[in-house]
Amino acid sequence: PIAIPLNGKCYQSFRFVCSSPKGKGVLIDDLSFDNRPVIIKAEQAQTPVLKNREYSQLLHLTIKLNSDDLKDEIKTLVLNTAGTTTTADIQSMAVFYTGAETSFSAKSKTLVGESTSVGGTVTLDLNAQMTKGLNNFWVACKLKPTAGLFNRADVGVDQLVFARAGKQSVLNANPKP
C-alpha cells in the first residue's frame, strides 16, 4: 500500500497519474481515504453587527463530511479577533449549528457553544455532532449596550479540533469582507 501524508492540510481533489510500459496496464483497484472532513471553509458574514440584536453572525463555517459511516464532532474551536476595534464591546461569542441549512436565520439553529471571555483569542469548547454531507456552523457575537457605534467586530479561525479527525486546517481561515 501507498500512504500519502496530508500533513494536516485540506485538499479539495486529488489527481493520480500512472505511467506503465506499453501493453502493460496498472489498475488502481483499492482506493480509500481516511474518514476526515473533506472541505472546511470559512466565509465572512456581510451583515451589520447591531447592539439590539440577540446575536449577529460574524463567520460561516461549512464542513463537508465524506462518508456515510463517519460520525465526528467538533470539540474545540479557537478564534482570533484580529480586526475587531475593541473586544470590550463584545458581551459573548457563540457558535450555532444549522445542519444542512445555509441560513443563519434558520429556525432549527442550535447553540453548541458560547464564551463570555472575549479577548484577542476566544476558545470555545463545543459538542457539535455532525452528519454526512454539509454541516453549517455560525460564529456570532452579542454586543454590550455600551458598544461603540462605529466600531467593528471581526473573527478568524486559529484552530479547529475534531473528536475523531483531530486538528484540521480551514480554507480561508481569516477571511476579509
ChimeraX attribute file (.defattr): number of C-alpha atoms within 10 A of each C-alpha:
attribute: neighborCount
match mode: 1-to-1
recipient: residues
	/A:1	5
	/A:2	5
	/A:3	6
	/A:4	7
	/A:5	7
	/A:6	8
	/A:7	8
	/A:8	12
	/A:9	12
	/A:10	17
	/A:11	13
	/A:12	8
	/A:13	7
	/A:14	6
	/A:15	4
	/A:16	5
	/A:17	5
	/A:18	8
	/A:19	8
	/A:20	8
	/A:21	7
	/A:22	6
	/A:23	5
	/A:24	8
	/A:25	10
	/A:26	9
	/A:27	7
	/A:28	8
	/A:29	6
	/A:30	6
	/A:31	7
	/A:32	6
	/A:33	10
	/A:34	10
	/A:35	16
	/A:36	19
	/A:37	22
	/A:38	20
	/A:39	20
	/A:40	23
	/A:41	18
	/A:42	21
	/A:43	19
	/A:44	21
	/A:45	20
	/A:46	11
	/A:47	10
	/A:48	11
	/A:49	21
	/A:50	16
	/A:51	19
	/A:52	11
	/A:53	10
	/A:54	10
	/A:55	17
	/A:56	23
	/A:57	24
	/A:58	23
	/A:59	24
	/A:60	21
	/A:61	22
	/A:62	22
	/A:63	23
	/A:64	20
	/A:65	22
	/A:66	18
	/A:67	16
	/A:68	10
	/A:69	10
	/A:70	17
	/A:71	15
	/A:72	21
	/A:73	18
	/A:74	20
	/A:75	19
	/A:76	20
	/A:77	20
	/A:78	15
	/A:79	24
	/A:80	20
	/A:81	20
	/A:82	16
	/A:83	15
	/A:84	17
	/A:85	14
	/A:86	17
	/A:87	22
	/A:88	14
	/A:89	22
	/A:90	21
	/A:91	17
	/A:92	18
	/A:93	25
	/A:94	21
	/A:95	25
	/A:96	21
	/A:97	24
	/A:98	20
	/A:99	22
	/A:100	17
	/A:101	16
	/A:102	17
	/A:103	15
	/A:104	20
	/A:105	10
	/A:106	12
	/A:107	9
	/A:108	13
	/A:109	18
	/A:110	15
	/A:111	16
	/A:112	18
	/A:113	20
	/A:114	19
	/A:115	15
	/A:116	14
	/A:117	14
	/A:118	19
	/A:119	16
	/A:120	13
	/A:121	17
	/A:122	20
	/A:123	19
	/A:124	21
	/A:125	16
	/A:126	19
	/A:127	16
	/A:128	21
	/A:129	16
	/A:130	20
	/A:131	19
	/A:132	18
	/A:133	17
	/A:134	20
	/A:135	21
	/A:136	23
	/A:137	27
	/A:138	28
	/A:139	26
	/A:140	25
	/A:141	30
	/A:142	21
	/A:143	24
	/A:144	15
	/A:145	12
	/A:146	11
	/A:147	17
	/A:148	14
	/A:149	10
	/A:150	6
	/A:151	12
	/A:152	15
	/A:153	21
	/A:154	25
	/A:155	25
	/A:156	24
	/A:157	23
	/A:158	17
	/A:159	16
	/A:160	19
	/A:161	18
	/A:162	20
	/A:163	15
	/A:164	14
	/A:165	16
	/A:166	15
	/A:167	17
	/A:168	19
	/A:169	20
	/A:170	22
	/A:171	19
	/A:172	14
	/A:173	22
	/A:174	21
	/A:175	16
	/A:176	13
	/A:177	10
